[in-house]
């Protein structure tokens, strides 16, 4: 009989072929050594019983947990809500956890929380996670037949285990406080056997060589993952180099990197994997463990992708600083005028009312001493009696053409949003939008006629048509587990800036004269101004960044003066005017990404856009103000 030393209570017992063991069985509980508590950091006092995440509802969420004596069922439920993962839990589990974790993946957080409560997390069909509390084993085997070890583990766990007749050998192992499934896997792998899980939870223990003869076939449908589209957004610019492969695909060829990854998991010369494009499904034939691994990989990748709504505003602002001082003669220059007639007028005083003005001049009505002989109210200062003083006549000097000004003016003469496109794209997918028109134009070509003369011919320009408008090319990349977005952004604006305004040269075109002598002609060609920006930025959802600040500054000084007199030192300022003008034009590009993870986020974004439109309906000024300065 083989002597086996137990590791519970230090006692020996006889069992079967000499196996001694004890196990923690929920159906038949026995005293066992207490399981050591996992080491965790002490909970903080600032935020106890809190689970936070930067990316709510995302399968790649990272969690921060600060829990103290928190019910395990509530913790699992909270993780399920924050990640949208399918997690179930045994009804009989009752435990509390105390743990402090910072910025870990939700899957790791779930595993650590479960382990602290003496539970494990297993993955069922379809990627469903199950938190369960399996029986744990405490035993030691010395040179014991492997089938006896497997049978003992099966009795403890109450599992359905089928052992192949080819499974033979002896094993020595000592295990303490280990879940039974981990103990089973460790025991059979030691002798190069494998455990294959069949339907209804049946486990088969077979030699590794046998599973290659027992192949499984599975058809795995794909929900969100698809091959790359044959249509690729692009933008044409001399400042952008497209490094993507230009080679055309062969007939039936697709670009699907997931297939390359999965084919690398297939057992060489045994397994087979095919993609069915019509059904967007993968058919795999291989050993059961390999098929299960491929299904787990697809379940991890084939999840609903998030979307990013990109709000871009192209804003052009113009600021003018004007300093105008001196004597301005106006647009027609300095002028002087002389009136030949007399214009009799009274001084604008109400005489005789007892005010100080009554002592300046006589009242012309003659009701004061002197009888209108004035001009002073004091008779001793007037002329002798009978002297007739004519009416006071005032001449007029005309200074209407001379304006003395002093202007200090600083103003924002215009703040204009030229384009404000919005576009929504899937994570890691490139999207583009173009708003504008195509303008065709002609070019001249000189040919020699049959009679030897030169003929002037017109044809469509080599670069015609010109796309005038705004185009945005963007590729968002959501940082897993966060609310941050890495964005590759290329905005481009093209406009016609020619000075033509005739029927021959429409707005944006310039007129050129070609030919000489009797062969002269005119042609209108477009003048094109283009602004392109290519960059990669990192932003949080809802955060706005300024991508461009192209500034153009121009200064002008104008002096207007009277000849000769304006050159006199000091006094010359009375005869001249100076105007200094500084104009600054700035092109700004604002971009704001918003992550959309669910239908609720999509509806919330739509409602916000509608509310903004209703609020600013009929108010372009408020739209421009909010676009440049944001909302309070």
C-alpha positions in Angstrom: 0.0 0.0 0.0 1.3 3.4 -0.9 1.6 5.8 2.0 0.2 9.2 1.4 0.6 12.0 3.8 -2.3 14.4 4.0 -1.8 18.1 4.4 -4.9 18.7 6.5 -4.5 18.3 10.2 -1.3 16.4 9.6 -3.1 13.1 9.8 -2.9 9.9 7.6 -5.8 8.0 6.2 -6.2 5.1 3.9 -8.2 5.5 0.7 -8.5 3.1 -2.2 -5.0 2.3 -3.4 -3.3 4.2 -0.7 -4.4 7.8 -1.4 -5.1 10.1 1.5 -6.9 13.4 0.9 -9.3 16.0 2.2 -11.2 18.5 0.1 -13.3 21.6 0.8 -16.6 20.3 -0.5 -19.7 22.5 -0.2 -21.9 19.4 -0.1 -19.9 17.8 2.7 -18.0 20.5 4.5 -15.0 19.5 6.5 -12.6 21.6 8.6 -9.9 23.1 6.4 -7.1 25.5 7.0 -8.2 29.1 6.4 -7.3 30.4 3.0 -4.8 33.2 3.1 -6.3 36.6 2.2 -4.9 38.2 -0.9 -2.6 41.1 -0.3 -4.3 44.4 -1.2 -3.4 47.9 -0.5 -5.3 49.6 2.3 -8.5 51.4 1.1 -8.3 55.1 0.8 -10.4 57.3 3.1 -11.3 59.8 0.4 -13.5 57.7 -1.8 -14.5 54.4 -0.2 -16.7 52.0 -2.1 -16.2 53.6 -5.5 -15.7 52.2 -9.0 -14.7 54.7 -11.7 -13.9 54.5 -15.4 -12.9 57.0 -18.1 -14.7 55.0 -20.8 -18.2 54.1 -19.6 -19.8 51.2 -21.6 -16.6 50.2 -23.4 -15.3 46.7 -23.5 -11.8 48.0 -23.3 -12.5 50.1 -20.1 -9.9 50.5 -17.4 -11.2 50.7 -13.9 -10.1 52.2 -10.6 -11.6 50.4 -7.6 -11.6 51.7 -4.0 -13.7 49.2 -2.1 -14.1 48.5 1.6 -16.3 45.6 2.8 -18.3 45.8 -0.4 -20.7 43.0 -1.3 -19.2 40.9 -4.2 -22.5 40.7 -6.0 -22.8 44.6 -6.1 -19.2 44.9 -7.3 -19.8 42.4 -10.2 -23.0 44.2 -11.1 -21.2 47.6 -11.2 -18.4 46.2 -13.4 -21.1 44.7 -15.8 -22.8 48.1 -16.1 -19.6 50.0 -16.8 -18.2 47.6 -19.4 -21.4 46.2 -21.0 -19.8 42.8 -20.6 -21.9 39.6 -20.2 -21.2 38.5 -16.6 -23.2 36.0 -14.6 -22.7 34.9 -11.1 -23.7 31.8 -9.0 -26.7 32.6 -6.8 -25.1 30.9 -3.8 -22.1 33.1 -3.6 -22.1 35.6 -0.7 -18.9 37.4 0.1 -17.4 40.9 0.7 -14.3 42.4 -0.8 -11.9 45.1 0.2 -9.5 46.2 -2.5 -7.7 49.3 -3.9 -6.8 49.2 -7.6 -5.8 52.1 -9.9 -6.2 52.0 -13.6 -6.3 48.3 -14.4 -8.2 46.5 -17.2 -11.8 45.6 -16.2 -11.0 41.9 -16.9 -8.1 41.9 -14.6 -10.1 43.8 -12.0 -12.9 41.2 -12.2 -10.4 38.4 -11.7 -8.7 40.0 -8.7 -12.0 40.8 -7.0 -13.2 37.2 -7.6 -10.0 35.7 -6.2 -10.2 37.8 -3.1 -13.6 36.2 -2.4 -12.3 32.7 -3.2 -14.0 32.6 -6.6 -12.8 32.1 -10.1 -13.9 33.6 -13.5 -14.5 31.2 -16.3 -15.5 31.8 -19.9 -18.5 30.1 -21.3 -19.7 29.8 -24.9 -20.3 33.1 -26.6 -17.8 35.0 -24.5 -20.1 34.9 -21.4 -18.1 35.2 -18.2 -19.2 33.3 -15.1 -18.1 34.0 -11.5 -18.3 30.8 -9.6 -16.9 29.3 -6.4 -15.6 25.8 -7.3 -14.5 23.3 -4.7 -10.9 23.6 -3.7 -8.6 20.6 -3.1 -6.0 19.9 -0.4 -4.1 16.7 -1.1 -0.9 15.0 -1.8 -0.2 12.0 -4.1 3.0 10.0 -4.2 3.6 7.7 -7.2 -0.1 7.3 -7.7 -1.8 6.1 -10.9 -3.0 9.1 -12.9 -6.5 7.6 -13.4 -6.9 7.4 -9.6 -5.9 11.0 -9.3 -8.4 12.0 -12.0 -11.1 10.0 -10.4 -10.5 11.6 -7.0 -10.7 15.1 -8.5 -13.9 14.2 -10.3 -15.5 13.0 -7.1 -14.6 16.2 -5.2 -15.9 18.4 -8.0 -18.9 16.3 -9.0 -17.7 16.7 -12.6 -18.4 14.4 -15.6 -15.0 13.2 -16.6 -14.2 10.5 -19.3 -10.7 9.1 -19.3 -9.3 7.4 -22.3 -7.8 3.9 -21.9 -4.5 5.3 -23.3 -4.2 7.6 -20.3 -1.6 5.7 -18.1 1.2 6.5 -15.8 2.0 7.5 -12.2 2.3 11.0 -10.7 3.4 12.7 -7.5 1.9 16.0 -6.6 1.0 18.1 -3.6 -1.7 20.8 -3.9 -3.1 23.2 -1.4 -6.2 25.3 -1.7 -6.4 25.0 -5.5 -9.6 25.0 -7.6 -10.3 21.5 -8.8 -10.2 22.4 -12.5 -6.7 23.9 -12.2 -5.6 20.8 -10.3 -7.0 18.5 -13.1 -5.2 20.5 -15.8 -1.9 20.5 -13.9 -2.1 16.7 -13.3 -2.8 15.6 -16.8 -0.4 18.0 -18.5 2.4 16.6 -16.4 2.1 13.3 -18.4 1.4 15.0 -21.7 -2.3 14.5 -21.7 -5.0 17.1 -22.5 -8.5 17.9 -21.2 -11.0 18.4 -24.0 -14.3 20.0 -22.9 -17.4 18.7 -24.8 -21.0 19.8 -24.8 -22.9 19.8 -21.5 -19.7 20.3 -19.6 -18.4 16.8 -20.2 -14.6 16.6 -19.9 -12.4 14.1 -21.8 -8.9 13.3 -20.8 -7.0 11.9 -23.9 -3.4 11.8 -25.1 -2.3 14.9 -27.1 -1.8 12.8 -30.2 -5.3 11.5 -30.2 -7.0 14.9 -30.5 -5.6 15.4 -34.0 -7.7 12.4 -35.1 -10.8 13.9 -33.5 -11.3 17.1 -35.4 -14.1 19.6 -34.7 -15.8 21.8 -37.4 -17.3 25.2 -36.5 -18.9 28.0 -38.5 -18.3 31.3 -36.6 -20.3 34.3 -37.9 -18.7 37.7 -37.7 -20.9 40.7 -36.6 -18.8 43.8 -36.8 -15.4 42.8 -38.2 -15.3 42.9 -42.0 -12.6 43.0 -44.7 -11.3 46.4 -45.6 -13.4 48.2 -48.1 -12.3 48.6 -51.7 -13.3 52.3 -51.6 -10.6 54.5 -49.9 -11.1 58.1 -49.0 -8.4 60.4 -50.3 -7.4 64.1 -50.5 -5.3 65.6 -53.3 -2.6 68.0 -52.2 1.1 68.6 -53.1 1.8 68.6 -49.4 0.4 65.1 -48.7 2.0 61.8 -49.8 -0.3 58.8 -49.8 1.9 55.8 -48.7 -0.7 53.1 -49.2 -0.1 50.3 -51.6 -1.1 51.2 -55.2 -1.1 47.7 -56.5 -4.5 46.5 -57.6 -6.0 43.4 -55.9 -6.2 40.1 -57.8 -9.6 38.7 -58.6 -11.2 37.3 -55.5 -8.5 38.7 -53.3 -9.4 40.6 -50.1 -7.6 42.6 -47.5 -8.5 41.0 -44.1 -5.7 41.0 -41.5 -7.9 38.9 -39.1 -7.6 35.9 -41.4 -3.9 36.1 -41.3 -3.9 36.1 -37.5 -6.4 33.2 -37.2 -4.5 31.1 -39.8 -1.4 31.4 -37.7 -3.3 29.6 -34.9 -4.3 26.6 -37.0 -2.5 23.3 -36.4 -0.1 22.8 -39.4 -1.1 20.0 -41.8 -4.2 19.3 -39.7 -6.5 22.3 -39.5 -8.1 24.4 -42.1 -9.7 27.9 -42.1 -11.8 29.6 -44.8 -13.7 32.9 -45.0 -17.2 33.1 -46.5 -17.6 36.6 -47.8 -21.3 36.2 -48.6 -22.2 35.4 -45.0 -19.3 37.2 -43.4 -18.4 34.1 -41.5 -15.4 31.9 -40.8 -15.4 28.1 -41.1 -12.7 26.4 -39.2 -11.8 22.7 -38.9 -9.2 21.7 -36.3 -8.8 20.1 -32.9 -11.3 21.1 -30.2 -8.8 23.1 -28.2 -7.7 25.1 -31.3 -11.3 25.7 -32.4 -12.1 27.0 -28.9 -9.1 29.3 -28.9 -10.1 30.7 -32.2 -13.7 31.3 -31.0 -12.3 33.1 -27.9 -10.1 35.3 -30.1 -13.0 36.2 -32.4 -15.2 37.0 -29.4 -12.6 39.3 -28.1 -12.2 41.2 -31.4 -15.7 41.1 -32.9 -17.3 43.6 -30.6 -19.4 46.7 -31.4 -17.0 49.5 -32.3 -17.3 53.0 -31.0 -17.9 56.0 -33.2 -16.4 59.5 -33.2 -18.3 62.6 -34.3 -15.9 65.2 -35.5 -17.0 68.9 -35.4 -14.6 71.1 -37.5 -14.8 74.8 -37.9 -12.8 76.9 -40.3 -12.8 80.5 -39.0 -11.3 83.5 -40.7 -10.9 86.7 -38.6 -9.7 90.1 -39.7 -8.5 92.8 -37.2 -7.8 96.4 -38.3 -5.9 98.9 -36.2 -6.3 102.5 -37.5 -4.6 105.7 -36.2 -5.7 108.9 -38.0 -4.6 112.3 -36.9 -4.0 115.8 -38.3 -5.9 118.2 -40.5 -7.7 116.3 -43.3 -8.6 118.1 -46.5 -11.0 115.4 -47.5 -11.1 113.5 -50.7 -11.1 116.6 -52.9 -8.1 118.4 -51.4 -7.8 121.8 -49.8 -10.5 124.4 -50.9 -11.3 128.0 -50.1 -14.4 130.0 -50.9 -15.5 133.7 -50.7 -19.1 134.9 -50.5 -19.7 138.3 -52.4 -23.0 139.1 -50.7 -23.7 140.4 -47.3 -25.5 138.2 -44.8 -26.9 140.4 -42.0 -27.5 138.5 -38.8 -28.0 139.1 -35.2 -25.8 137.7 -32.5 -27.5 134.8 -30.9 -28.4 136.7 -27.7 -31.7 137.5 -26.1 -31.0 141.2 -25.4 -32.9 143.1 -22.8 -33.4 140.2 -20.4 -31.0 141.6 -17.9 -28.2 139.4 -18.7 -24.5 140.2 -19.2 -25.1 140.4 -23.0 -27.2 143.5 -22.7 -24.0 145.5 -22.3 -22.5 144.4 -25.5 -24.6 146.0 -28.2 -27.7 148.2 -28.5 -31.1 146.7 -28.9 -31.8 147.4 -32.6 -35.4 148.1 -31.8 -34.5 151.4 -30.3 -36.3 151.0 -26.9 -33.1 151.9 -25.0 -31.4 155.2 -24.5 -29.7 156.1 -27.8 -32.6 155.1 -29.9 -30.6 152.5 -31.8 -27.7 154.8 -32.4 -25.5 152.4 -30.4 -23.6 150.2 -30.7 -23.0 150.4 -26.9 -25.6 150.5 -24.2 -23.7 153.4 -22.6 -24.7 156.5 -24.4 -21.4 158.3 -23.5 -19.6 155.8 -25.7 -21.9 156.0 -28.7 -21.6 158.4 -31.6 -23.3 161.8 -31.4 -27.1 161.9 -31.6 -28.4 161.5 -35.1 -25.6 159.4 -36.3 -26.9 156.4 -38.1 -25.1 153.2 -37.4 -25.7 150.7 -40.2 -26.9 147.2 -39.4 -24.1 145.0 -38.2 -23.1 142.8 -41.1 -21.0 139.6 -40.5 -19.1 137.9 -43.3 -18.6 134.1 -43.5 -15.5 132.0 -44.1 -16.1 128.6 -45.6 -14.2 125.8 -43.8 -16.6 123.1 -44.7 -14.0 121.3 -46.8 -11.5 121.2 -44.0 -11.9 118.6 -41.2 -9.7 118.4 -38.1 -9.7 114.8 -36.9 -8.1 112.7 -34.2 -9.1 109.0 -34.5 -7.8 106.1 -32.4 -9.6 103.1 -33.6 -9.0 99.4 -33.0 -11.8 97.1 -34.2 -12.5 93.5 -35.2 -14.0 94.3 -38.5 -15.1 90.8 -39.3 -15.2 87.3 -37.7 -16.5 84.9 -40.3 -17.0 81.1 -40.2 -16.2 79.9 -43.7 -17.0 76.2 -43.2 -18.3 74.1 -40.3 -18.6 70.5 -41.4 -19.5 67.6 -39.1 -18.7 64.0 -39.8 -19.1 60.7 -37.9 -16.7 57.8 -38.4 -16.2 54.3 -36.9 -13.1 53.8 -34.8 -9.9 53.4 -36.9 -11.9 54.1 -40.1 -11.0 57.0 -42.4 -13.7 59.4 -43.5 -13.8 62.4 -45.8 -16.3 65.2 -46.6 -16.2 67.7 -49.4 -18.4 70.8 -49.7 -17.9 72.9 -52.8 -18.1 72.9 -56.6 -16.0 72.2 -59.7 -15.1 75.1 -61.9 -14.0 74.5 -65.5 -11.8 77.0 -67.4 -10.1 77.3 -70.7 -6.5 77.8 -71.9 -5.1 79.3 -75.0 -3.2 77.4 -77.7 -1.5 78.9 -80.7 -1.5 76.9 -84.0 -0.3 77.6 -87.5 -3.0 77.8 -90.0 -3.1 76.4 -93.5 -2.3 79.7 -95.0 0.8 80.1 -92.8 -0.7 82.5 -90.3 -1.1 81.9 -86.6 -4.4 80.8 -85.2 -5.4 81.3 -81.6 -7.4 78.3 -80.3 -9.0 77.7 -76.9 -9.3 74.4 -75.1 -10.1 73.2 -71.6 -7.2 73.8 -69.2 -4.9 71.0 -68.3 -5.9 71.2 -64.6 -9.5 71.9 -65.2 -11.9 71.5 -63.4 -10.8 73.1 -60.2 -12.5 71.9 -57.0 -13.4 74.9 -55.0 -14.6 74.5 -51.4 -13.7 72.7 -48.3 -12.5 69.1 -47.7 -11.9 67.2 -44.5 -10.1 63.9 -44.2 -9.9 62.4 -40.7 -9.1 59.0 -39.1 -10.0 58.7 -35.4 -8.3 56.2 -33.1 -9.9 55.8 -29.6 -7.4 55.0 -26.9 -8.7 51.7 -25.4 -10.1 52.1 -21.9 -10.1 55.9 -22.0 -12.2 58.8 -23.3 -9.2 60.0 -25.4 -9.0 60.1 -29.2 -5.9 60.2 -31.4 -6.9 61.9 -34.6 -5.2 62.2 -38.0 -6.7 65.3 -39.5 -6.2 66.9 -42.9 -8.4 69.9 -43.6 -8.1 71.7 -46.9 -9.8 74.9 -48.2 -9.6 76.1 -51.8 -11.0 79.4 -53.1 -11.0 81.6 -56.1 -9.4 85.0 -55.4 -9.2 86.7 -58.8 -10.3 90.3 -59.2 -12.4 89.9 -62.3 -16.0 90.9 -62.2 -17.0 91.2 -65.9 -19.0 88.8 -68.1 -15.7 87.6 -69.5 -14.0 87.2 -66.1 -16.4 86.1 -63.4 -15.7 86.5 -59.8 -12.4 84.8 -58.9 -10.9 85.0 -62.4 -8.4 87.3 -63.9 -8.3 88.6 -67.5 -5.1 88.1 -69.5 -4.2 89.5 -73.0 -2.5 87.1 -75.3 -1.2 87.5 -78.9 0.1 90.7 -80.6 -1.0 92.9 -83.4 -4.2 91.8 -85.1 -4.1 88.4 -83.3 -4.7 89.8 -79.8 -7.2 88.1 -77.6 -8.2 87.9 -74.0 -8.7 84.9 -71.7 -10.0 84.5 -68.2 -8.0 82.2 -65.9 -8.7 81.3 -62.2 -6.6 82.6 -59.4 -6.6 79.9 -56.7 -5.8 80.2 -53.0 -5.4 77.0 -51.0 -4.9 76.3 -47.3 -3.9 72.8 -46.2 -3.1 71.4 -42.7 -2.0 67.9 -41.9 -1.5 66.9 -38.2 -2.1 64.2 -35.6 -3.6 65.3 -32.2 -4.6 63.7 -28.9 -7.9 65.0 -27.4 -10.4 64.0 -24.8 -14.0 63.5 -25.9 -15.6 66.9 -26.0 -12.3 68.8 -25.9 -11.6 71.4 -28.5 -8.2 72.0 -30.1 -7.0 74.8 -32.4 -5.1 73.2 -35.3 -4.2 76.2 -37.3 -3.3 79.8 -36.7 -2.0 81.1 -40.0 -1.6 84.8 -39.5 -1.1 87.5 -42.3 -0.1 91.0 -41.3 0.0 94.1 -43.5 0.8 97.7 -42.6 0.2 100.9 -44.6 0.9 104.6 -43.9 -0.7 107.5 -45.8 0.3 111.2 -45.5 -1.8 114.0 -47.1 -0.5 117.6 -46.8 -0.7 121.1 -48.3 2.3 121.7 -50.6 5.2 123.6 -48.9 3.1 124.5 -45.9 3.0 120.9 -44.7 6.8 120.8 -44.7 7.2 123.6 -42.1 8.5 122.3 -38.8 5.9 122.0 -36.1 3.4 124.3 -37.8 3.3 121.9 -40.7 1.1 119.5 -38.7 -1.7 122.1 -39.1 -1.6 121.5 -42.9 -1.3 117.7 -43.2 -2.9 114.4 -42.2 -1.4 111.0 -41.5 -3.2 107.6 -41.4 -1.5 104.4 -40.1 -3.4 101.2 -40.7 -2.5 97.7 -39.6 -4.6 94.7 -40.8 -4.2 91.2 -39.4 -5.9 88.2 -40.9 -5.9 84.9 -39.0 -7.1 81.5 -40.2 -8.1 79.2 -37.4 -9.2 75.6 -37.5 -11.1 74.3 -34.5 -11.8 70.5 -34.0 -13.9 68.8 -31.3 -14.3 65.0 -31.2 -17.2 63.3 -29.4 -17.0 59.6 -28.7 -20.3 57.7 -29.3 -20.3 54.3 -27.6 -24.0 53.4 -27.6 -27.3 54.3 -29.1 -28.0 56.5 -26.1 -24.9 58.5 -26.8 -26.0 58.8 -30.5 -29.4 60.1 -29.4 -27.9 62.5 -26.9 -25.6 63.9 -29.6 -28.5 64.3 -32.0 -30.6 66.1 -29.4 -27.8 68.5 -28.6 -27.3 69.4 -32.2 -31.0 70.0 -32.7 -31.2 72.2 -29.5 -28.2 74.2 -30.7 -29.9 74.8 -34.1 -33.2 75.8 -32.5 -31.5 78.1 -30.0 -29.5 79.9 -32.7 -32.2 79.9 -35.3 -32.2 83.2 -37.1 -29.1 84.5 -35.3 -26.0 84.1 -37.4 -24.2 86.4 -35.0 -24.7 84.1 -32.1 -23.6 81.1 -34.2 -20.4 82.9 -35.1 -19.7 84.0 -31.6 -20.3 80.5 -30.1 -18.1 78.9 -32.8 -15.2 81.2 -32.1 -15.4 81.7 -28.3 -17.5 78.7 -27.2 -20.5 78.7 -24.9 -20.6 79.9 -21.4 
